[in-house]
């Protein structure tokens, strides 16, 4: 500030030594330049030094000249009020208390995981947890997080739609294994639950005819038990083993059979992907002696797959694990790990030692 004042005073001292004609000519040139600049930028941006000089010298001008400056008297008063506000600050003691950060996170979690919940619904859910909060507070938190109200959040995405449909779907298919001793081809019939990826090994045979496949459909309904009512569709291909009797058995339990288009194995992607998994991890890495040996191997692998093997679609949790939340990290300095061999050491399972 002192340097600016010194520069301004030095400039004014130089002006005193100039003639009046030179000053008038310079004023005319400056006025013309200001007019040109106003046409190009009608609202120039001023810094604090420009505001200080204009506010200090505007009072020395005649009234008609004051009204034609870059700023108006209201602007000068606004600058003064802002300066006073910066100088005199007081703590804000009134108003509502701030919302706890953990409560805001919980409100955000409920709103995102339940798109149909409104402010009152979230308020009631928090009350059930022993947290008293007003609906206006919930609204304020969601508005700050830019989360729209419930009617606008209930629009389903494709991911949500497909996940909802997957919870009621089954997929089945055959795959074959060539025995090393008998050199015969053995067929395996399996069913996979699309939502949980739980696999049912229904049967192993060398002759997969229609009668045998119908019996496996009955075995599937027996394995599902009361859970059969949860499923509405079963996806299958157009193989000759799937007869009308096979579809009728499932239709009697309320499960509609959906046929994939001809020569379109990708349409039955979940079943095909499991075939690749079982081949890569088991059948392509060991010799199968016969049907009984294959059934024993697949039963052991299915138990490992359903209860222990992590799955990407379930947040790296096994199919039979109901809780797919993140598991707490174990302290390796104190915890011990135990290894269990599956299929003679072809696969290993690791768990905490008791």
Secondary structure as GFF3:
##gff-version 3
##sequence-region A 1 354
A	DSSP	alpha_helix	2	16	.	.	.	ID=ss1
A	DSSP	alpha_helix	20	40	.	.	.	ID=ss2
A	DSSP	alpha_helix	48	57	.	.	.	ID=ss3
A	DSSP	three_ten_helix	58	60	.	.	.	ID=ss4
A	DSSP	alpha_helix	63	66	.	.	.	ID=ss5
A	DSSP	alpha_helix	73	87	.	.	.	ID=ss6
A	DSSP	alpha_helix	101	113	.	.	.	ID=ss7
A	DSSP	alpha_helix	119	128	.	.	.	ID=ss8
A	DSSP	alpha_helix	135	144	.	.	.	ID=ss9
A	DSSP	alpha_helix	150	153	.	.	.	ID=ss10
A	DSSP	alpha_helix	158	166	.	.	.	ID=ss11
A	DSSP	beta_strand	169	178	.	.	.	ID=ss12
A	DSSP	beta_strand	185	193	.	.	.	ID=ss13
A	DSSP	beta_strand	199	205	.	.	.	ID=ss14
A	DSSP	alpha_helix	210	224	.	.	.	ID=ss15
A	DSSP	three_ten_helix	225	230	.	.	.	ID=ss16
A	DSSP	beta_strand	233	236	.	.	.	ID=ss17
A	DSSP	alpha_helix	244	252	.	.	.	ID=ss18
A	DSSP	beta_strand	256	259	.	.	.	ID=ss19
A	DSSP	three_ten_helix	265	268	.	.	.	ID=ss20
A	DSSP	alpha_helix	269	281	.	.	.	ID=ss21
A	DSSP	three_ten_helix	283	285	.	.	.	ID=ss22
A	DSSP	alpha_helix	291	307	.	.	.	ID=ss23
A	DSSP	three_ten_helix	312	314	.	.	.	ID=ss24
A	DSSP	beta_strand	337	342	.	.	.	ID=ss25
A	DSSP	beta_strand	347	352	.	.	.	ID=ss26
###
